[in-house]
Amino acid sequence: MPIYANQKTQDVKDKLINMGCKLYNKGEMFYSGCLLDIPQNFKIAKGLTKEQGVYRLRTIMSDGTILLEDNCGSQFYTTAKNLVVASCKKHKKNKQLANC
């Protein structure tokens, strides 16, 4: 769910909980441009997989489609569900983007 500049983060979390949604990683927030640490291989479009690593989040679409980017600037689509299955988290400092 998008969070707009005039909204409080906790209000959005409360709304999701009231709608019956389960928050991922206690409500961890992701935003375009942040790095994601994906510790397991994960599915992408057309049944292909990508290796574990650190990827840049480019776009989150309302239907759950995610656009990621690797170290070489190659972009590809996956889904939020695939990233949840792969235990995706925000990166920790000093990690590098996944190799090409």
CYANA upper distance limits for C-alpha pairs under 8 A (distance plus 0.5 A):
  1 MET  CA     62 SER  CA      7.58
  3 ILE  CA      7 GLN  CA      6.90
  3 ILE  CA      8 LYS  CA      8.48
  3 ILE  CA      9 THR  CA      7.51
  3 ILE  CA     12 VAL  CA      7.52
  7 GLN  CA     11 ASP  CA      7.68
  7 GLN  CA     12 VAL  CA      7.89
  8 LYS  CA     12 VAL  CA      7.17
  9 THR  CA     13 LYS  CA      6.86
 10 GLN  CA     14 ASP  CA      6.55
 11 ASP  CA     15 LYS  CA      6.67
 12 VAL  CA     16 LEU  CA      6.79
 13 LYS  CA     17 ILE  CA      6.76
 13 LYS  CA     23 LEU  CA      8.19
 13 LYS  CA     27 GLY  CA      7.29
 14 ASP  CA     18 ASN  CA      6.62
 15 LYS  CA     19 MET  CA      6.71
 16 LEU  CA     20 GLY  CA      7.04
 16 LEU  CA     21 CYS  CA      5.85
 16 LEU  CA     22 LYS  CA      8.15
 16 LEU  CA     23 LEU  CA      8.16
 17 ILE  CA     21 CYS  CA      5.64
 17 ILE  CA     22 LYS  CA      6.99
 17 ILE  CA     23 LEU  CA      7.84
 23 LEU  CA     27 GLY  CA      5.27
 23 LEU  CA     28 GLU  CA      8.25
 24 TYR  CA     28 GLU  CA      6.82
 24 TYR  CA     84 VAL  CA      8.49
 30 PHE  CA     34 CYS  CA      7.45
 30 PHE  CA     90 LYS  CA      7.94
 31 TYR  CA     57 LEU  CA      7.72
 31 TYR  CA     59 THR  CA      8.45
 31 TYR  CA     60 ILE  CA      8.31
 32 SER  CA     57 LEU  CA      5.92
 32 SER  CA     58 ARG  CA      5.45
 32 SER  CA     59 THR  CA      6.03
 32 SER  CA     60 ILE  CA      7.69
 33 GLY  CA     56 ARG  CA      6.44
 33 GLY  CA     57 LEU  CA      5.75
 33 GLY  CA     58 ARG  CA      6.02
 34 CYS  CA     56 ARG  CA      6.30
 34 CYS  CA     57 LEU  CA      6.06
 34 CYS  CA     58 ARG  CA      8.40
 34 CYS  CA     90 LYS  CA      7.85
 35 LEU  CA     54 VAL  CA      6.96
 35 LEU  CA     55 TYR  CA      6.10
 35 LEU  CA     56 ARG  CA      4.96
 35 LEU  CA     57 LEU  CA      6.54
 35 LEU  CA     90 LYS  CA      6.56
 35 LEU  CA     91 HIS  CA      5.89
 35 LEU  CA     97 LEU  CA      8.36
 36 LEU  CA     54 VAL  CA      5.91
 36 LEU  CA     55 TYR  CA      5.78
 36 LEU  CA     56 ARG  CA      6.60
 36 LEU  CA     57 LEU  CA      7.21
 36 LEU  CA     88 CYS  CA      7.02
 36 LEU  CA     89 LYS  CA      6.15
 36 LEU  CA     90 LYS  CA      5.07
 36 LEU  CA     91 HIS  CA      5.41
 37 ASP  CA     52 GLN  CA      8.46
 37 ASP  CA     53 GLY  CA      6.43
 37 ASP  CA     54 VAL  CA      5.03
 37 ASP  CA     55 TYR  CA      7.22
 37 ASP  CA     88 CYS  CA      6.32
 37 ASP  CA     89 LYS  CA      5.79
 37 ASP  CA     90 LYS  CA      6.21
 37 ASP  CA     91 HIS  CA      5.18
 37 ASP  CA     92 LYS  CA      8.06
 38 ILE  CA     52 GLN  CA      5.85
 38 ILE  CA     53 GLY  CA      5.81
 38 ILE  CA     54 VAL  CA      6.52
 38 ILE  CA     55 TYR  CA      8.08
 38 ILE  CA     83 LEU  CA      7.85
 38 ILE  CA     86 ALA  CA      6.80
 38 ILE  CA     87 SER  CA      6.96
 38 ILE  CA     88 CYS  CA      5.07
 38 ILE  CA     89 LYS  CA      7.06
 39 PRO  CA     52 GLN  CA      5.61
 39 PRO  CA     53 GLY  CA      6.69
 39 PRO  CA     86 ALA  CA      7.06
 39 PRO  CA     87 SER  CA      7.12
 39 PRO  CA     88 CYS  CA      7.28
 40 GLN  CA     51 GLU  CA      7.51
 40 GLN  CA     52 GLN  CA      5.18
 40 GLN  CA     53 GLY  CA      8.24
 40 GLN  CA     86 ALA  CA      5.59
 40 GLN  CA     87 SER  CA      7.70
 41 ASN  CA     49 THR  CA      7.09
 41 ASN  CA     50 LYS  CA      6.14
 41 ASN  CA     51 GLU  CA      4.98
 41 ASN  CA     52 GLN  CA      5.06
 41 ASN  CA     86 ALA  CA      7.19
 42 PHE  CA     49 THR  CA      5.84
 42 PHE  CA     50 LYS  CA      5.99
 42 PHE  CA     51 GLU  CA      7.18
 42 PHE  CA     52 GLN  CA      7.59
 42 PHE  CA     82 ASN  CA      6.73
 42 PHE  CA     83 LEU  CA      7.36
 42 PHE  CA     85 VAL  CA      8.29
 42 PHE  CA     86 ALA  CA      6.37
 43 LYS  CA     47 GLY  CA      6.85
 43 LYS  CA     48 LEU  CA      6.31
 43 LYS  CA     49 THR  CA      4.80
 43 LYS  CA     50 LYS  CA      6.90
 43 LYS  CA     78 THR  CA      7.23
 43 LYS  CA     82 ASN  CA      6.51
 44 ILE  CA     48 LEU  CA      5.90
 44 ILE  CA     49 THR  CA      5.94
 44 ILE  CA     50 LYS  CA      7.35
 44 ILE  CA     76 PHE  CA      7.94
 44 ILE  CA     77 TYR  CA      6.52
 44 ILE  CA     78 THR  CA      4.90
 44 ILE  CA     79 THR  CA      7.83
 44 ILE  CA     82 ASN  CA      8.17
 45 ALA  CA     76 PHE  CA      8.31
 45 ALA  CA     77 TYR  CA      6.54
 45 ALA  CA     78 THR  CA      6.34
 52 GLN  CA     98 ALA  CA      8.17
 53 GLY  CA     97 LEU  CA      7.33
 53 GLY  CA     98 ALA  CA      5.40
 54 VAL  CA     70 ASP  CA      8.13
 54 VAL  CA     91 HIS  CA      7.52
 54 VAL  CA     95 LYS  CA      7.60
 54 VAL  CA     96 GLN  CA      6.79
 54 VAL  CA     97 LEU  CA      5.07
 54 VAL  CA     98 ALA  CA      5.48
 55 TYR  CA     68 LEU  CA      6.77
 55 TYR  CA     69 GLU  CA      6.19
 55 TYR  CA     70 ASP  CA      5.73
 55 TYR  CA     71 ASN  CA      7.87
 55 TYR  CA     97 LEU  CA      5.86
 55 TYR  CA     98 ALA  CA      6.50
 56 ARG  CA     68 LEU  CA      6.08
 56 ARG  CA     69 GLU  CA      5.56
 56 ARG  CA     70 ASP  CA      7.02
 56 ARG  CA     97 LEU  CA      7.77
 57 LEU  CA     66 ILE  CA      8.02
 57 LEU  CA     67 LEU  CA      6.86
 57 LEU  CA     68 LEU  CA      5.28
 57 LEU  CA     69 GLU  CA      7.05
 58 ARG  CA     66 ILE  CA      8.07
 58 ARG  CA     67 LEU  CA      5.79
 58 ARG  CA     68 LEU  CA      5.87
 58 ARG  CA     69 GLU  CA      7.22
 59 THR  CA     66 ILE  CA      6.25
 59 THR  CA     67 LEU  CA      5.49
 59 THR  CA     68 LEU  CA      7.74
 60 ILE  CA     64 GLY  CA      7.29
 60 ILE  CA     65 THR  CA      6.70
 60 ILE  CA     66 ILE  CA      5.33
 60 ILE  CA     67 LEU  CA      7.13
 61 MET  CA     65 THR  CA      5.77
 61 MET  CA     66 ILE  CA      6.80
 64 GLY  CA     79 THR  CA      6.09
 64 GLY  CA     80 ALA  CA      5.75
 64 GLY  CA     81 LYS  CA      8.01
 65 THR  CA     77 TYR  CA      7.28
 65 THR  CA     78 THR  CA      6.48
 65 THR  CA     79 THR  CA      4.99
 65 THR  CA     80 ALA  CA      6.77
 66 ILE  CA     77 TYR  CA      6.08
 66 ILE  CA     78 THR  CA      5.75
 66 ILE  CA     79 THR  CA      5.71
 66 ILE  CA     80 ALA  CA      6.78
 67 LEU  CA     75 GLN  CA      7.18
 67 LEU  CA     76 PHE  CA      6.19
 67 LEU  CA     77 TYR  CA      5.09
 67 LEU  CA     78 THR  CA      7.01
 68 LEU  CA     75 GLN  CA      6.05
 68 LEU  CA     76 PHE  CA      6.09
 68 LEU  CA     77 TYR  CA      6.78
 68 LEU  CA     78 THR  CA      8.07
 69 GLU  CA     73 GLY  CA      6.22
 69 GLU  CA     74 SER  CA      5.99
 69 GLU  CA     75 GLN  CA      4.85
 69 GLU  CA     76 PHE  CA      7.04
 70 ASP  CA     74 SER  CA      6.11
 70 ASP  CA     75 GLN  CA      7.17
 70 ASP  CA     97 LEU  CA      6.57
 70 ASP  CA     98 ALA  CA      6.07
 70 ASP  CA     99 ASN  CA      7.17
 70 ASP  CA    100 CYS  CA      7.07
 71 ASN  CA     96 GLN  CA      8.49
 71 ASN  CA     97 LEU  CA      5.42
 71 ASN  CA     98 ALA  CA      6.00
 71 ASN  CA     99 ASN  CA      5.97
 71 ASN  CA    100 CYS  CA      6.74
 72 CYS  CA     99 ASN  CA      7.55
 72 CYS  CA    100 CYS  CA      6.18
 74 SER  CA    100 CYS  CA      8.39
 78 THR  CA     82 ASN  CA      7.21
 78 THR  CA     83 LEU  CA      8.24
 79 THR  CA     83 LEU  CA      7.06
 80 ALA  CA     84 VAL  CA      6.70
 81 LYS  CA     85 VAL  CA      6.74
 82 ASN  CA     86 ALA  CA      6.80
 83 LEU  CA     87 SER  CA      6.77
 83 LEU  CA     88 CYS  CA      5.81
 84 VAL  CA     88 CYS  CA      6.29
 91 HIS  CA     95 LYS  CA      7.47
